[in-house]
């Protein structure tokens, strides 16, 4: 899974103003995914299929799990459910002999990694 470079808007501890900072954000196994319209979310599990990066069980409907890929679409990390590390994602539901379908959702990430550069 490749990490996505995003400009996240974070509060500067010194001034309190928001500033854009480039960070690397990536979904990983064990992150919590909350697809739009689901009553509750699922933990990401590893996929052994080359066409998909992860699997989710789909509220227990499919024990083998649905094959998915995730794309980070959010501009910043949001505060939800008592944690700061939520970001919007595009969920690609990988089709098996059928076209892929798409939806949105929230992903609780491990946060962001390494500073790449700061915007002035």
Secondary structure, 3 states (H helix, E strand, C coil): CCCEEEEEEEECCCCCCEEEEEEEECCCCCCEEEECCCCCCEECEECCCCCCCEEECCCCCCCCCEEEEEEECCCCCEEECCEEEEEEEEEEECCCCCCCEEEEEEEECCCCEEEEEECC
